Amino acid sequence: MSTRPVSTDLPLPPGPRGRRLRNATKRARDFQGLLEELHRDYGDIVLFEMPTSPWCAVFTGDLAREVLTTQEQWFRPFYPPSNYDLLTHYFLQTSHGDDHRRRREIMLAGYAEERMRACANLILDNVDELIGRCSPNREVDMIDELERFSWRCMLDLVLGREPKLDPELGRNVLSAMKQDLLLGIVPFKEVVIKLPLPFNRRVRDTLKALDEVTYPAIERAKDPAHDGHDLISHLVRTAADGSAHGLYETDLEVRDEAYGHLCAAIDAPVGALTWGIHLVARHPDVRGRLEHELDDVLGNRPIEARDLRRLPYLRAIFREILRFEPPAYAMPAREALEDRVLGGYLIPKGTMTIVGAHVIQRRPEHWEDADEFRPERWLGVEAGDGMRPEDGYMPFGVEPRGCRGAGFAAMMFAFALASLFRDRRLEPLSRRPPSRTNIGIGVRGAYKVRIETR
Ligand code: HEM
């Protein structure tokens, strides 16, 4: 990879000039819609303006690989500094270069496949609670229920299973994180966060409540007799045995890494499951085939970890949902650290670069009937086959920053969806699909279903 200065004679990518406020408003209302419109009007690489900087969106697998892998060292993940001390240090997702490599190495052990498989019971216990709340003859808001489920799974994984917290706190942490992220692109945010507004107070109260359970969890983990499998225990042990490269020496550093994981991993599983319920309910043929497989393998009993390999159609549904409606429909933005070239165009230093995964995964050159939801296309496909950006598939991102929790997420999806559809019918109350968030990952608002006995 050349490090020579880039010629500034190169053209800028095509795109609308000006329209900053319109772009910012559309991003806040319908980010995915904005990306689809830019792709339709300007092509595979588009430069557009936002109030704080120029943005570039790329819509092919090859360009995605350039940004996320080949030229990764010049495109660092952009996370504006936290406005509320939610995260005061870098953590895995926000770090870059050697810092990221060191954290990733530590996390490889923290998220090792074997360790994740050992978490099956933790997920199954939380599925029991989910199923108990989604009993037949009720109407429920699935996004609400799934956020509660995802929050509990992540809390158990990250903090350990001891703290029993008000589930409301989970919802508040999620909205605090999103508010914090969105403030990053708001002008005069320094003034906004100081105003005595209810949302500022809510974020600070939420953080205080979360700190009140996190610091005791860190203290517990320091006890040499403690053998917890949670992420905090892993970080504390790594720092104690000297293999953390000087990281996680203070409680605040451990807390920040833990919060990073807690916040970053809740939305995507909720998105996958909500879209799963929507798409299965809207495709009676898919629902019929899934019910048939569940009847065959489970009969009348609840799902167990050993069933997973005997449910190929459920696995195919998961892969197809990740293609058709990827929870991370736009990868977290990368900031160009210097002038770079993408697709023959100049990308000026400071440009926020976004990969439109949703558009890439519907490209007809990669997928037959790309706009059709067809789980059957995955039957017989080995794990890992054709799962690269250049094949038009990248729901879990790309190395060196690929998702560490893919195995855990697959279990959350399979256990929850199988349990919901085994003996019940979920009928969405509206024909409207779930709404996307404006941060590139997950769903928002309400998604109500009526639950019947099957
Ligand atoms: C269906 C569910 C999920 C999807 C679609 C998903 C997707 C992604 C994507 C696209 C990235 C790359 C982001 C980037 O390039 O900036 C990522 C990173 C990551 N994910 Fe997930 N994720 C899911 C669930 C989870 C879960 C449940 C966990 C934790 C148990 C998790 C942990 C992580 C971590 C730690 C990273 C950062 C890796 C790094 O920067 O080195 N994810 N995920």
Residues whose N, C-alpha, C, O or C-beta is under 5 A from the ligand:
A	BS01	HEM	L92 Q93 R104 A265 A268 P269 A272 P327 A328 M331 P332 M394 P395 F396 G397 P400 R401 G402 C403 R404 G405 F408 A409
